[in-house]
């Protein structure tokens, strides 16, 4: 389970330490979403964990609690940006937007993974950080639930792709729908198999 030891080792709570994580690098459709969270020592919710290890019900409950009691910034990169600058750079851009959307500038950012997004703020990259740092775990929940909600809205417009269930990931049902209906405006044209269907290199 993640804990608060990493944050404390960098001077939290006296130094404002933000955890940053993303959701949606791998799917064939939809934006990539990142979140930045600075936890309030007075009200850390129980059960914080990597969003992938939580039930949808638990994620939604924690999402509400984190937004209510803690400092949260959210940023995203559009499908067009993903196709234009590639998914890695679009992810970094969404992280920058998330940090910029906090109400203040943190003294340190803890980022999930091993790649520095270039935030112009002191940054520590932590591999599997959502399993180590409570701040990153909280950010993973905010990013995941925010993106899932966006995919639910897109599903209402294009229900044939079953995004309500697969959230844009490359499942067999998603692939089958692509074979029948072809790509729509929310598909990432730079991703395989979308690019092959469109004849784009």
Secondary structure as the mmCIF struct_conf table of DSSP 4:
data_model
#
loop_
_struct_conf.conf_type_id
_struct_conf.id
_struct_conf.beg_label_comp_id
_struct_conf.beg_label_asym_id
_struct_conf.beg_label_seq_id
_struct_conf.end_label_comp_id
_struct_conf.end_label_asym_id
_struct_conf.end_label_seq_id
STRN STRN1 UNK A 3 UNK A 3
BEND BEND1 UNK A 4 UNK A 4
HELX_RH_AL_P HELX_RH_AL_P1 UNK A 5 UNK A 9
TURN_TY1_P TURN_TY1_P1 UNK A 10 UNK A 14
BEND BEND2 UNK A 15 UNK A 15
STRN STRN2 UNK A 17 UNK A 23
BEND BEND3 UNK A 25 UNK A 26
BEND BEND4 UNK A 28 UNK A 28
STRN STRN3 UNK A 29 UNK A 29
BEND BEND5 UNK A 30 UNK A 30
STRN STRN4 UNK A 32 UNK A 38
HELX_RH_3T_P HELX_RH_3T_P1 UNK A 41 UNK A 43
HELX_LH_PP_P HELX_LH_PP_P1 UNK A 44 UNK A 45
TURN_TY1_P TURN_TY1_P2 UNK A 46 UNK A 47
HELX_RH_3T_P HELX_RH_3T_P2 UNK A 51 UNK A 53
BEND BEND6 UNK A 54 UNK A 54
HELX_RH_AL_P HELX_RH_AL_P2 UNK A 56 UNK A 69
BEND BEND7 UNK A 70 UNK A 70
STRN STRN5 UNK A 71 UNK A 77
HELX_RH_AL_P HELX_RH_AL_P3 UNK A 79 UNK A 85
HELX_RH_AL_P HELX_RH_AL_P4 UNK A 87 UNK A 100
TURN_TY1_P TURN_TY1_P3 UNK A 101 UNK A 101
BEND BEND8 UNK A 102 UNK A 104
BEND BEND9 UNK A 107 UNK A 107
STRN STRN6 UNK A 108 UNK A 112
BEND BEND10 UNK A 113 UNK A 114
BEND BEND11 UNK A 120 UNK A 121
STRN STRN7 UNK A 123 UNK A 126
TURN_TY1_P TURN_TY1_P4 UNK A 127 UNK A 128
HELX_RH_3T_P HELX_RH_3T_P3 UNK A 129 UNK A 131
TURN_TY1_P TURN_TY1_P5 UNK A 132 UNK A 132
STRN STRN8 UNK A 133 UNK A 133
HELX_RH_AL_P HELX_RH_AL_P5 UNK A 134 UNK A 157
HELX_RH_3T_P HELX_RH_3T_P4 UNK A 159 UNK A 161
HELX_RH_AL_P HELX_RH_AL_P6 UNK A 163 UNK A 166
TURN_TY1_P TURN_TY1_P6 UNK A 167 UNK A 168
HELX_RH_AL_P HELX_RH_AL_P7 UNK A 172 UNK A 181
TURN_TY1_P TURN_TY1_P7 UNK A 185 UNK A 186
STRN STRN9 UNK A 187 UNK A 187
TURN_TY1_P TURN_TY1_P8 UNK A 189 UNK A 190
BEND BEND12 UNK A 191 UNK A 191
TURN_TY1_P TURN_TY1_P9 UNK A 192 UNK A 193
HELX_RH_AL_P HELX_RH_AL_P8 UNK A 194 UNK A 198
TURN_TY1_P TURN_TY1_P10 UNK A 199 UNK A 199
#
